[in-house]
């Protein structure tokens, strides 16, 4: 008999295509193998209609209900999300400044009964994602604001070129823009051993369009992405409708909480948990953030 968790997930996920509760099945292993191949070769894997199409309108309505709660502050940034006054060598790509206009709804503003919250906290989804990214286990962030958030890009705004702090990310489109809002990325443009500054600078300057790949998602599509090493952005949204996407952040280590600086940048506030975690921060590599 299916467990309660499996029945709940079956209401949300197309389990005929993505049998998350059956890790011993051939279908489960086929999907995991495909995602692993995509991530290794392309740096990105998309699972179309991961959420049942019958819930598309629910995703849209739930996102619209909380989108006004997003921390909305346009700011000047660079691809590494480091302070603009950071001392840098001449010609460093972090010296190229861009306007970031996307906004984030924090985790503590997303009701537990929402589809995206049910997915993020599902141990069956975590087990599946861990297998896809080749980890024995992954954990939801302990961060009360990050971990799960809704990324809101309103018409006329964009999420400019950047790298992620986490090695991999998981996202789910919940509302597509009328026009624009295309996901663009440069797969594995850097590595833990090399920043590859020349190619990054050339992409930011518009000289290496050949390094850029483009994807257009539909509501309900799940994306797994190697965002730590792949420069990426969401292009300017046009029309009347905003682009909404849920971001599921996981970590190999339990208890991970975001930094004070990054949390304030994204959510406009910090909590005591962020201050405490900042005293014990551990870096996984020497790359710029």
SULDAGI-V167545 format. One record per pair of residues at least 12 apart in sequence whose C-alpha atoms are under 7 Angstrom apart, sorted by the first residue. I is the first residue (numbers start at 1). J is the second residue. Records with the same first field share a line. If there is no record, write none. Layout:
I = J ; J
//
This chain:
6 = 21
12 = 51 ; 52
13 = 50 ; 51 ; 52
14 = 50 ; 51 ; 52
20 = 124 ; 125 ; 128
21 = 124
32 = 131 ; 132
35 = 132
36 = 132 ; 133
39 = 225 ; 226
42 = 187
43 = 187 ; 188 ; 225 ; 226
44 = 224 ; 225 ; 226
45 = 223 ; 224 ; 225
46 = 221 ; 222 ; 223 ; 224
47 = 221 ; 222 ; 223
48 = 221 ; 222
49 = 220 ; 221
50 = 220 ; 221 ; 222
51 = 220 ; 221
52 = 220
53 = 220
56 = 219 ; 220
59 = 115 ; 174
60 = 174 ; 175
62 = 114
63 = 174 ; 244
67 = 105 ; 152
69 = 105
70 = 103 ; 104 ; 105
71 = 103 ; 104 ; 105 ; 267 ; 268
72 = 103
73 = 101
74 = 99 ; 100 ; 101
75 = 99 ; 100 ; 101
76 = 97 ; 98 ; 99 ; 100
77 = 97 ; 98 ; 99 ; 100
78 = 94 ; 95 ; 96 ; 97 ; 98
79 = 94 ; 161 ; 162 ; 163
80 = 94 ; 162 ; 163 ; 288 ; 289
81 = 289
82 = 289
93 = 197 ; 200 ; 201
98 = 160
99 = 160
100 = 158 ; 159 ; 160
101 = 153 ; 157 ; 158 ; 159
102 = 151 ; 152 ; 153 ; 157 ; 158 ; 159
103 = 151 ; 152 ; 153
104 = 149 ; 150 ; 151 ; 152 ; 266 ; 267
105 = 149 ; 150 ; 151
106 = 145 ; 146 ; 149 ; 150 ; 267
107 = 144 ; 145 ; 146 ; 147 ; 148 ; 149
108 = 144 ; 145
116 = 246
120 = 148 ; 248
126 = 138
137 = 252
138 = 250 ; 251 ; 252
139 = 250 ; 251 ; 252 ; 253 ; 254
140 = 249 ; 250 ; 251
141 = 249 ; 250 ; 251 ; 254 ; 255 ; 256 ; 257
142 = 255 ; 256 ; 257
143 = 256 ; 257 ; 258
147 = 248 ; 249 ; 250
148 = 247 ; 248 ; 249
149 = 246 ; 247
150 = 244 ; 245 ; 246 ; 247
151 = 244 ; 245 ; 246 ; 247
152 = 242 ; 243 ; 244 ; 245
153 = 237 ; 242 ; 243 ; 244
154 = 237 ; 242 ; 243
155 = 237 ; 238 ; 239 ; 240 ; 241 ; 242
156 = 236 ; 237 ; 238
157 = 236 ; 237
158 = 234 ; 235 ; 236 ; 237
159 = 233 ; 234 ; 235
160 = 233 ; 234
161 = 231 ; 232 ; 233
162 = 231 ; 232 ; 233
163 = 227 ; 228 ; 229 ; 230 ; 231 ; 232 ; 289
164 = 227 ; 228
165 = 228 ; 289
166 = 228
167 = 226 ; 227 ; 228
168 = 225 ; 226 ; 227 ; 228
169 = 224 ; 225 ; 226 ; 227 ; 248 ; 249
170 = 223 ; 224 ; 225 ; 247 ; 248 ; 249
171 = 222 ; 223 ; 224 ; 245 ; 246 ; 247 ; 248
172 = 220 ; 221 ; 222 ; 223 ; 245 ; 246 ; 247
173 = 217 ; 218 ; 219 ; 220 ; 221 ; 244 ; 245 ; 246
174 = 219 ; 220 ; 244 ; 245 ; 246
175 = 219 ; 243 ; 244 ; 245
176 = 218 ; 219 ; 243 ; 244
177 = 237 ; 238 ; 241 ; 242 ; 243
178 = 238 ; 239 ; 240 ; 241
179 = 237 ; 238 ; 239
180 = 235 ; 236 ; 237 ; 238
181 = 234 ; 235 ; 236 ; 237 ; 243
182 = 214 ; 215 ; 216 ; 234 ; 235
183 = 214 ; 215 ; 216 ; 233 ; 234 ; 235
184 = 212 ; 213 ; 214 ; 215 ; 232 ; 233 ; 234
185 = 212 ; 213 ; 214 ; 230 ; 231 ; 232 ; 233
186 = 211 ; 212 ; 213 ; 230 ; 231 ; 232
187 = 230
188 = 229 ; 230
189 = 229 ; 230 ; 231
190 = 229 ; 230
191 = 229
192 = 285 ; 287
195 = 287
257 = 274 ; 277
258 = 274
259 = 274 ; 278
260 = 274 ; 275 ; 278
//
